[in-house]
Each structure stands twice: as C-alpha cells, then as structure tokens.
Amino acid sequence: MSLYRKLKEVHNTRQKQRAYQSGLVPTMGALHQGHLALIAQAKEENESVWVTIFVNPTQFNNPSDLDAYPESLAADVEAIHGIDPNINVFAPTVSEMYPEKAEASTFSFNGLDKVMEGADRPGHFNGVLTIVSKLFEAIKPHRAYFGEKDFQQLQIIKNWVDKSAIPTTIVSCPIVREANGLAMSSRNVLLSKAVRAEAGFIFETLKYCAGRGMKKTDIYTHIANAFAKHPKFTLNYAMCVDENTLQEVFEVNPYKKQRIFVATSVEGVRLIDNIALN
C-alpha cells in the first residue's frame, strides 16, 4: 500500500512514474460511493492513480463548517486500496501544503464565481483553485476527475486549465446518488436519519422540472412550493443557468445546454444539487 504524507515523497515517486499515464482524484476525505466511482474510473483509464485526501482550510468561509467536516483517514485508505492496493494516496497536513500561512491565492474566473456558490461563499473558489493548483503541480496528472455535483467548481477548474494551458484533461463524472436520490456528499453523514431520508425531495423536485418544457418562472415556482412543504430546509437559491457561462438564462431553451441548480441549508449542513434541463 502507498500512503504519502510529504510532497518530497510524492515528487520522488512521480519521477519514477514518468512513463505512466496518471490520473488524479482530489478529495477532502470522508469518502462515499461517489468518490469511489471517480477512483474506479480513474483506475480504468490510467496506469497510475493518485487520490488526495486533504481538508483544505482556505475554501471554507465558516470556521465551524471546517471544524465539523468529517474525517476518516484510516477508513478512506482502506476503501481506496479495496479498489486496488497499488493506488497512491497523498494525505498531507495543512503545514505541508501551506508551510507559511494557510492563505488562498487570487484567481480570475471570468465571472464564473459571481453566482450561486461564489455569491453565497465569497472567496471559496480562490481556496479551491489554490489547493488544486498545488496538487496539479505536485502530481502533474494527465487526467483529473471531478464530480458533477459540484458543477460550478468543475466549470471553474476547466476554465482555469484552458486559460493556463495546463496539460491535464479534466474528466467530469455523473452525480452518484443515495437510494432516495439525494446527491452523495461527505456532509450527508452530519444529517439526522429523518432529515437525510426527507432530503430525497430535492432530486424529485429537480427531476420534475427537467425535460418538461416548463418556463423558467414555472420552474422557480415549483421549486419554491416544494421547499415550502419541507420547512426544515431553507432554500438558499434556485437558478436556471447556461452550463458554460453559469449565468442565469432569460428563458429555458431546449436546444441549449442549461441546468437547474439549487442550494439548501438544513440542520446546519449545506446541500447542493443540479440537473440538466434537457
């Protein structure tokens, strides 16, 4: 089994793997089946696979959210090596990744950060790209795998890779869901059993709105009414946006790539989800 804690160790191993096609799956740990699906796909498509486990402090706006984030390193490593014992796991400390100060760099996002998660969590995506850039520099992957649950993050990373001419292909992977449709997230374990079961209404609501030819105003009304029936869940936003620009669309167009995004808060936990409109 290969578990690395130091950047120097990663560098030395990557030097030996230079001839191999490599895939990277960045995670913050507390792995679930969604993460494992990304890892399994990376294993199928690459000769060398790296999974990183690092709870990145610079992408958290709320210190209590950072403190509450679940950690389970031993179980995570066991799950990864259950897929393949040759998968490389890099689980650094904060001081290893931020030797001077845990501080985010500033990036230009072409407006992709001004809506949804970026609007609600200022500076969040600077933190995300800060750690992603550090991991890309350390591992230099040929491919990197990200889930579509965090679709805004995915588009921001794709845009950054394209603008920076980074020789890494970003692979987007479908959302993996719990039996009731709730998008899998490490934060789901923080929910009570009853609320976790009730949260299945989020995906049912999105499914109802997708592919029905509904007007944007009707979609928003349906979502608002659905959340009104589940008062424990605070609707932070619901938006129909263009997939590429992430800007809210004027009207739903079946011939364009558009998505519905929602974010909600319940029991102190933030949940996000999205679905293609057509």
C-alpha positions as CSV (number, residue, x, y, z in Angstrom):
1,M,0.0,0.0,0.0
2,S,1.2,3.5,-0.9
3,L,0.3,6.3,1.6
4,Y,2.3,9.5,1.3
5,R,2.3,12.4,3.8
6,K,5.1,14.6,2.3
7,L,5.4,16.5,-1.0
8,K,9.0,15.3,-1.4
9,E,7.9,11.7,-1.3
10,V,5.3,12.4,-3.9
11,H,7.9,14.1,-6.1
12,N,10.3,11.2,-5.9
13,T,7.6,8.6,-6.7
14,R,6.3,10.7,-9.6
15,Q,9.8,10.8,-11.1
16,K,9.8,7.0,-11.2
17,Q,6.3,7.0,-12.8
18,R,7.1,9.5,-15.6
19,A,6.4,6.9,-18.3
20,Y,2.9,6.1,-17.0
21,Q,-0.4,7.8,-17.8
22,S,-1.6,9.2,-14.5
23,G,-5.0,10.1,-13.1
24,L,-5.8,12.3,-10.1
25,V,-8.8,12.2,-7.9
26,P,-8.7,15.1,-5.4
27,T,-10.9,14.6,-2.3
28,M,-11.4,16.0,1.2
29,G,-11.8,12.5,2.6
30,A,-14.8,11.0,4.3
31,L,-15.2,9.0,1.1
32,H,-18.5,7.7,-0.1
33,Q,-19.6,5.7,-3.2
34,G,-19.4,8.9,-5.3
35,H,-15.7,9.3,-4.6
36,L,-15.1,5.6,-5.2
37,A,-16.8,5.7,-8.6
38,L,-14.4,8.5,-9.6
39,I,-11.4,6.4,-8.3
40,A,-12.7,3.3,-10.2
41,Q,-13.0,5.3,-13.4
42,A,-9.5,6.7,-13.0
43,K,-8.1,3.2,-12.5
44,E,-9.8,2.1,-15.7
45,E,-8.3,5.0,-17.7
46,N,-4.8,5.4,-16.3
47,E,-1.7,3.3,-15.5
48,S,-1.0,5.2,-12.2
49,V,-3.8,6.6,-10.0
50,W,-3.4,9.2,-7.2
51,V,-6.1,10.0,-4.7
52,T,-5.5,13.0,-2.5
53,I,-7.2,13.4,0.9
54,F,-6.9,16.9,2.3
55,V,-9.5,19.1,4.1
56,N,-8.5,22.4,2.6
57,P,-8.9,25.3,5.1
58,T,-8.7,28.1,2.5
59,Q,-12.0,27.1,0.8
60,F,-14.1,27.3,4.0
61,N,-15.8,30.6,4.7
62,N,-17.2,29.4,8.0
63,P,-14.7,28.1,10.6
64,S,-17.4,26.0,12.3
65,D,-18.1,24.3,8.9
66,L,-14.4,23.4,8.7
67,D,-14.3,22.1,12.3
68,A,-17.4,19.9,11.6
69,Y,-16.1,18.5,8.4
70,P,-16.0,14.7,8.9
71,E,-12.6,12.9,8.7
72,S,-11.9,9.2,8.5
73,L,-8.4,8.7,7.0
74,A,-7.9,5.0,8.0
75,A,-11.3,4.0,6.6
76,D,-10.7,6.1,3.5
77,V,-7.3,4.5,2.8
78,E,-8.9,1.0,3.3
79,A,-11.7,1.8,0.8
80,I,-9.3,3.1,-1.8
81,H,-7.0,0.1,-1.5
82,G,-10.0,-2.1,-1.7
83,I,-10.3,-1.0,-5.3
84,D,-6.6,-1.5,-5.9
85,P,-3.8,-1.7,-3.4
86,N,-1.5,0.0,-5.9
87,I,-3.4,3.2,-5.9
88,N,-1.3,6.1,-4.4
89,V,-2.8,8.1,-1.6
90,F,-1.5,11.5,-0.7
91,A,-2.8,12.8,2.7
92,P,-0.7,15.8,3.7
93,T,-1.0,18.0,6.7
94,V,-2.0,21.7,6.5
95,S,1.5,22.8,7.2
96,E,2.8,20.6,4.4
97,M,0.5,22.3,1.8
98,Y,0.7,25.7,3.4
99,P,4.2,25.9,5.0
100,E,3.9,29.7,5.8
101,K,0.3,30.5,6.1
102,A,-3.0,28.9,5.1
103,E,-4.0,31.6,2.7
104,A,-5.6,31.5,-0.7
105,S,-4.2,32.9,-3.9
106,T,-6.3,35.2,-6.0
107,F,-7.5,34.0,-9.4
108,S,-9.5,35.4,-12.3
109,F,-12.7,33.4,-13.0
110,N,-14.2,35.3,-16.0
111,G,-17.3,35.8,-13.9
112,L,-17.9,32.1,-13.2
113,D,-17.5,32.8,-9.4
114,K,-20.1,35.6,-9.2
115,V,-23.2,33.5,-8.9
116,M,-24.5,30.6,-6.8
117,E,-21.8,29.2,-4.5
118,G,-19.4,32.0,-5.3
119,A,-22.0,34.6,-4.4
120,D,-23.0,32.9,-1.2
121,R,-19.5,32.0,-0.2
122,P,-17.1,34.8,-1.2
123,G,-13.5,33.6,-1.7
124,H,-14.5,30.0,-1.8
125,F,-13.3,29.3,-5.3
126,N,-10.0,31.1,-4.7
127,G,-9.4,28.5,-2.0
128,V,-10.4,25.6,-4.3
129,L,-8.1,26.7,-7.1
130,T,-5.3,27.3,-4.7
131,I,-5.2,23.7,-3.5
132,V,-6.0,22.3,-6.9
133,S,-3.1,24.2,-8.4
134,K,-0.8,22.9,-5.7
135,L,-1.9,19.3,-6.3
136,F,-1.5,19.6,-10.0
137,E,2.0,21.0,-9.6
138,A,2.9,18.1,-7.2
139,I,1.4,15.3,-9.2
140,K,1.2,16.6,-12.8
141,P,-1.6,14.3,-13.8
142,H,-2.6,13.5,-17.3
143,R,-6.3,13.4,-16.2
144,A,-8.1,14.7,-13.2
145,Y,-11.6,13.6,-12.1
146,F,-14.3,15.7,-10.6
147,G,-18.0,15.0,-9.9
148,E,-20.8,17.0,-11.5
149,K,-22.5,17.6,-8.1
150,D,-20.0,20.4,-7.7
151,F,-20.7,21.6,-11.3
152,Q,-19.7,25.2,-10.8
153,Q,-16.4,24.1,-9.3
154,L,-16.0,21.7,-12.3
155,Q,-16.5,24.5,-14.8
156,I,-14.2,26.9,-12.9
157,I,-11.4,24.3,-12.9
158,K,-11.9,23.6,-16.6
159,N,-11.7,27.3,-17.4
160,W,-8.6,27.7,-15.4
161,V,-6.9,24.7,-17.1
162,D,-7.8,26.0,-20.5
163,K,-6.6,29.6,-19.8
164,S,-3.4,28.4,-18.2
165,A,-2.6,25.8,-20.9
166,I,-2.2,23.1,-18.2
167,P,-1.6,19.7,-19.9
168,T,-4.3,17.9,-17.8
169,T,-7.6,16.7,-19.1
170,I,-10.5,17.4,-16.8
171,V,-12.9,14.5,-16.7
172,S,-16.4,15.2,-15.5
173,C,-18.3,12.3,-13.8
174,P,-22.0,11.9,-13.2
175,I,-23.6,12.6,-9.8
176,V,-23.9,9.4,-7.7
177,R,-27.0,9.4,-5.6
178,E,-28.3,7.7,-2.5
179,A,-31.3,5.3,-2.8
180,N,-33.7,8.2,-2.3
181,G,-32.0,10.4,-4.9
182,L,-30.0,12.6,-2.5
183,A,-26.7,13.6,-4.1
184,M,-23.9,11.8,-2.3
185,S,-21.8,14.1,-0.1
186,S,-19.5,13.7,2.8
187,R,-21.7,16.2,4.7
188,N,-24.7,13.8,4.5
189,V,-23.4,11.9,7.5
190,L,-24.0,15.1,9.6
191,L,-27.7,14.9,8.9
192,S,-30.2,13.2,11.2
193,K,-31.6,10.0,9.8
194,A,-35.0,11.5,9.4
195,V,-33.8,14.6,7.6
196,R,-31.5,12.5,5.3
197,A,-34.5,10.5,4.3
198,E,-36.6,13.6,3.7
199,A,-33.9,15.2,1.6
200,G,-34.8,12.9,-1.3
201,F,-37.4,15.5,-2.3
202,I,-34.7,17.8,-3.6
203,F,-33.8,15.5,-6.5
204,E,-37.5,14.6,-7.1
205,T,-38.2,18.3,-7.5
206,L,-35.4,18.8,-9.9
207,K,-36.4,15.7,-11.9
208,Y,-40.0,17.0,-12.2
209,C,-38.7,20.3,-13.7
210,A,-36.2,18.9,-16.2
211,G,-37.2,18.0,-19.7
212,R,-40.9,19.1,-19.4
213,G,-40.6,22.3,-21.4
214,M,-41.5,24.4,-18.4
215,K,-40.9,28.1,-18.4
216,K,-38.3,29.5,-16.0
217,T,-40.8,31.2,-13.8
218,D,-42.8,28.0,-13.5
219,I,-39.7,26.1,-12.6
220,Y,-38.9,28.6,-9.8
221,T,-42.5,28.5,-8.6
222,H,-42.5,24.7,-8.5
223,I,-39.2,24.6,-6.5
224,A,-40.4,27.2,-4.1
225,N,-43.6,25.3,-3.5
226,A,-41.7,22.1,-2.9
227,F,-39.5,23.6,-0.3
228,A,-42.4,25.3,1.4
229,K,-43.7,21.7,2.0
230,H,-40.4,20.9,3.7
231,P,-39.9,23.8,6.2
232,K,-36.8,22.4,7.8
233,F,-35.0,23.1,4.5
234,T,-34.0,26.7,3.8
235,L,-33.8,27.3,0.0
236,N,-30.6,29.4,-0.5
237,Y,-31.1,29.7,-4.2
238,A,-32.6,28.1,-7.3
239,M,-31.3,29.1,-10.7
240,C,-31.6,28.1,-14.3
241,V,-28.2,28.8,-15.9
242,D,-26.2,28.3,-19.0
243,E,-23.8,25.4,-18.5
244,N,-20.8,27.2,-20.0
245,T,-21.1,30.7,-18.6
246,L,-23.0,29.8,-15.4
247,Q,-25.1,32.9,-15.9
248,E,-28.8,32.8,-15.3
249,V,-30.8,32.3,-18.6
250,F,-33.5,34.6,-19.7
251,E,-35.6,31.7,-20.8
252,V,-35.4,27.9,-20.9
253,N,-34.2,26.8,-24.4
254,P,-34.4,23.0,-25.2
255,Y,-31.6,23.5,-27.8
256,K,-29.1,24.9,-25.4
257,K,-27.1,23.3,-22.6
258,Q,-28.8,24.6,-19.5
259,R,-29.1,23.3,-15.9
260,I,-31.1,23.9,-12.8
261,F,-29.1,24.5,-9.6
262,V,-30.3,24.5,-6.0
263,A,-28.7,25.0,-2.6
264,T,-30.3,24.4,0.7
265,S,-29.4,24.5,4.4
266,V,-30.7,22.1,6.9
267,E,-29.5,21.2,10.4
268,G,-26.5,23.4,9.8
269,V,-25.5,21.5,6.7
270,R,-25.3,23.0,3.2
271,L,-26.6,20.7,0.4
272,I,-26.3,21.4,-3.3
273,D,-27.6,19.7,-6.4
274,N,-28.2,20.2,-10.1
275,I,-29.7,18.6,-13.1
276,A,-29.5,19.1,-16.9
277,L,-32.6,20.9,-18.2
278,N,-32.7,19.0,-21.5
